């Protein structure tokens, strides 16, 4: 939902589809007082904790002035796209009309509750860049895994990658990474950036195997109690 006060504006949505007492708040324009007013408005509607988008520390000052504190941490990886990737191990196709609700079912199964982003979060990920695609791998006609990849100003972002646990350890994630890199190169990107949880060692190994380099910078999700 859109929140406004004069010139200031923000977007709020549930953090995921299971935890209605958590909300994600994305500031479009405005300052710390407006953020605080948004938190108060959400608290009046039953939200107990409000979370910020993931951001580097040097962009967090307005949130910290509004009383937000460190909550979650993400590590950042980058890959130079000058060299083409190896071919995927599976057939990967771009979905011309992705169903966020169906993708959310896979996302919920792939991640623990803290890291699920739900239907609304997946829609946000698809819309985060001017150009984007949802790439899928199907097994027996059913989507077994997906990647959301986007491009903006020659930088590509692997916004989300999820594989149904029933199809884990079959190389589907690797196929989606390679197809995402290929998509990004064809759309003019020179580099790809992604983030993942520090404790997700399997994802880290996959990305490093596929030529991604871990950067020193980290992203943080900040949080403030709503009531």
C-alpha positions in Angstrom: 0.0 0.0 0.0 1.1 3.6 -0.6 1.6 5.9 2.4 1.8 9.6 1.8 2.2 12.8 3.8 2.5 15.9 1.7 5.6 15.3 -0.6 6.8 12.3 1.3 5.8 8.8 0.1 6.5 5.2 1.1 5.3 1.7 0.2 4.3 -0.8 2.9 3.5 -4.5 2.5 3.5 -7.6 4.7 7.0 -9.0 5.2 5.7 -12.4 3.9 2.4 -14.3 3.6 2.6 -16.0 7.0 3.7 -13.3 9.4 1.0 -10.6 9.3 2.5 -8.8 12.3 5.7 -7.9 10.4 5.7 -5.3 7.6 8.2 -4.2 5.1 8.5 -0.4 4.5 10.2 1.1 1.5 10.9 4.8 1.5 10.4 6.6 -1.8 11.0 10.1 -0.5 10.9 11.7 2.9 12.8 11.9 6.2 13.0 10.2 9.6 9.8 11.9 10.9 7.8 10.5 8.0 9.3 7.1 8.6 8.3 7.3 12.2 4.8 8.4 11.2 4.5 5.3 8.9 5.6 3.0 11.7 3.0 4.5 14.0 0.2 4.2 11.3 1.2 0.5 10.8 1.3 -0.1 14.5 -2.3 1.1 14.8 -3.3 -1.6 12.4 -1.6 -4.4 14.3 1.9 -4.4 12.9 4.4 -5.2 15.7 7.6 -4.8 13.8 8.5 -2.8 10.7 11.5 -3.8 8.6 13.5 -1.7 6.1 14.8 -2.8 2.7 18.3 -4.3 2.7 20.8 -1.4 2.4 24.5 -0.6 2.9 25.4 1.2 6.2 26.1 4.5 4.4 22.5 4.7 3.3 20.9 3.8 6.6 21.2 7.1 8.5 17.7 8.4 7.9 16.3 5.0 9.2 18.5 5.0 12.3 17.4 8.6 13.1 13.9 7.1 13.0 14.8 4.6 15.7 15.6 1.6 13.4 18.3 -0.9 14.5 20.2 -3.8 12.9 18.0 -6.8 12.4 19.3 -9.0 9.5 22.5 -9.1 7.5 23.2 -10.1 3.9 26.5 -10.7 2.1 27.0 -9.4 -1.4 28.4 -11.2 -4.4 29.4 -9.9 -7.9 30.3 -11.5 -11.2 32.0 -10.0 -14.2 29.9 -10.9 -17.2 32.5 -10.6 -20.0 32.8 -14.3 -20.4 29.8 -16.5 -21.3 28.6 -19.0 -18.7 28.7 -22.8 -19.3 25.4 -24.1 -20.6 22.6 -24.9 -18.0 22.2 -28.5 -16.9 18.4 -28.3 -17.4 16.1 -26.6 -19.8 15.5 -23.1 -18.5 12.7 -20.9 -20.0 11.5 -17.4 -19.4 7.9 -17.4 -18.1 5.9 -14.9 -20.2 3.2 -14.5 -17.5 4.6 -15.6 -14.1 2.1 -16.3 -11.3 3.4 -14.7 -8.1 1.2 -16.9 -5.9 2.5 -20.1 -7.4 6.1 -18.8 -7.2 5.4 -17.9 -3.5 4.6 -21.5 -2.7 8.1 -22.6 -3.9 9.7 -19.6 -2.2 8.0 -20.6 1.1 9.2 -24.1 0.8 12.8 -23.0 -0.1 13.3 -20.5 2.8 12.8 -20.5 6.5 10.2 -18.0 7.7 12.7 -15.2 8.4 13.7 -15.0 4.8 10.4 -15.7 3.0 9.2 -12.6 1.1 5.7 -13.8 0.0 3.7 -12.9 -3.1 4.0 -9.2 -2.6 7.7 -9.4 -2.1 8.1 -11.4 -5.4 6.0 -8.8 -7.2 8.4 -6.1 -5.8 11.4 -8.1 -7.0 10.0 -8.4 -10.5 9.4 -4.6 -10.6 12.7 -3.6 -9.0 14.4 -2.9 -12.4 13.1 -1.5 -15.7 13.9 -4.8 -17.4 13.4 -8.2 -15.7 12.5 -11.8 -16.3 11.3 -14.8 -14.4 13.3 -17.9 -15.5 12.0 -21.3 -14.6 12.9 -25.0 -14.6 10.1 -27.4 -14.9 10.0 -31.1 -13.9 7.2 -33.1 -15.3 5.5 -29.9 -16.4 5.6 -28.3 -12.9 7.9 -25.4 -11.9 10.6 -26.9 -9.7 12.7 -23.7 -9.3 12.8 -20.1 -10.5 15.0 -17.1 -10.7 14.1 -13.4 -10.9 16.7 -11.5 -12.8 16.7 -7.8 -13.8 19.0 -5.2 -15.5 19.4 -1.5 -15.1 22.2 0.7 -16.4 24.4 -2.2 -17.5 24.2 -3.8 -14.0 22.2 -7.0 -13.6 20.6 -8.2 -10.3 19.8 -11.7 -9.4 16.8 -10.7 -7.2 15.6 -14.1 -6.1 16.4 -17.7 -6.7 14.4 -20.6 -5.1 14.3 -24.3 -5.7 11.6 -26.6 -4.3 13.3 -28.8 -1.7 11.8 -31.9 -3.4 14.1 -31.1 -6.3 17.1 -30.0 -4.4 20.7 -31.2 -5.2 19.9 -31.9 -8.8 21.7 -28.9 -10.3 18.5 -26.8 -10.8 19.9 -23.8 -8.9 23.1 -24.0 -10.9 21.1 -24.1 -14.2 19.1 -21.0 -13.1 22.3 -19.1 -12.2 23.8 -19.8 -15.6 20.6 -18.9 -17.5 20.4 -15.7 -15.5 23.9 -14.8 -16.4 23.2 -15.5 -20.1 20.0 -13.4 -19.9 21.9 -10.5 -18.3 24.6 -10.6 -21.0 22.0 -10.6 -23.8 20.4 -7.6 -22.2 23.6 -5.5 -22.1 24.7 -6.1 -18.5 28.4 -6.1 -17.7 28.2 -7.3 -14.2 25.8 -9.2 -12.0 25.1 -8.5 -8.3 23.3 -10.7 -5.7 23.0 -11.1 -2.0 22.4 -14.0 0.3 22.3 -14.9 3.9 25.7 -15.3 5.6 24.7 -18.7 7.0 23.6 -20.1 3.6 26.8 -22.0 2.9 25.3 -24.1 0.1 24.3 -20.9 -1.8 27.8 -19.4 -1.2 29.5 -22.5 -2.7 27.2 -22.4 -5.7 27.8 -18.7 -6.4 31.6 -19.0 -5.9 31.7 -22.1 -8.2 29.9 -20.0 -10.9 32.5 -17.3 -10.7 30.9 -14.8 -8.2 33.2 -13.0 -5.8 32.2 -12.0 -2.4 32.5 -8.3 -1.7 33.6 -6.8 1.5 30.4 -4.7 1.8 27.4 -6.1 3.6 23.7 -5.1 3.5 21.6 -4.8 6.5 17.8 -5.0 7.1 16.9 -2.7 10.0 13.9 -3.0 12.2 11.8 -1.0 14.6 9.1 -2.2 17.0 5.7 -0.9 15.9 4.1 -0.8 19.3 
